[in-house]
Amino acid sequence: MSGWQAFVLGVVQGLGEFLPISSSGHLILVPWLLGWPEHGLAFDVALHLGTLAAVVGAFWKDWWRLSAAFVRGSLNGRPFASPDGRLLGLIVLATIPAAVVGKLLDEWAETTFRSPLLIAASLAVMGLVLFVADRRAQTAPAGSDTGHVSLRDALIVGCSQALAIVPGVSRSGATISAALLLGQRREQAARFSFLLATPITAGAALIKVPQLLKSGAPLTPVVIGIVTAAAFGLLAIRVLLAYVRTRDYRPFVFYRWALALLVAALWLARAHLVR
């Protein structure tokens, strides 16, 4: 993999991880569309180190507040008594479904789920889900809070995150859609989705990155991809949070549908040429 390809994939990962368009789907589709060699799931996960840095950088104050509340509560024997301590517990709980599904379907994620036609279908279906969910949403006021997330909401959003094992679904798209359907406002849904991204992304990176390093792959493209993903991931977070305060998710829905049609048309055209 060249440094230029790593840069492009880093941009794709940074934007796609936080915008509801599926970073994993784009990391497969971009090389497929451009005729680049397959880079594998381990490199995809390595790029998550960049987006992990982005989400931690954007929400470090939130994580500090949540962690401090949990520690204070633990010292008093009531770690979940405060709203912040409780929210941290709900985030951890909501991470479990995706962790379990990721472990069980890891081999499928490496092979079967990387089909362009499957990704096109996932893009289209989840685009419809996001469209329906967005119709029920209310415009979020500045500084909306995620502290009142219920146990039921956390479990449902956590289960929706597990669907992102299929490229094209989009982790942020699935969790934002679930939160919107549960009645959260647009910015509130996005903030909870971003906070929820931190533990699952960290866990995946801890498992996959050592495998990539042991494989003897050149480090320069990996570093380029990670740094680029971090920069564009931070940009995506800030842009999306500002955007959804006054606007809806329809542009992302239309983009998903357009890309799904393009991929399906190209797949059919290439299949016809092979014949």
PyMOL commands that set and color helices and strands:
alter all, ss='L'
color gray80, all
select helices_A, chain A and resi 3-18+23-34+41-75+83-104+106-110+112-114+116-135+151-165+171-181+186-214+219-243+250-274
alter helices_A, ss='H'
color red, helices_A
deselect
rebuild
show_as cartoon
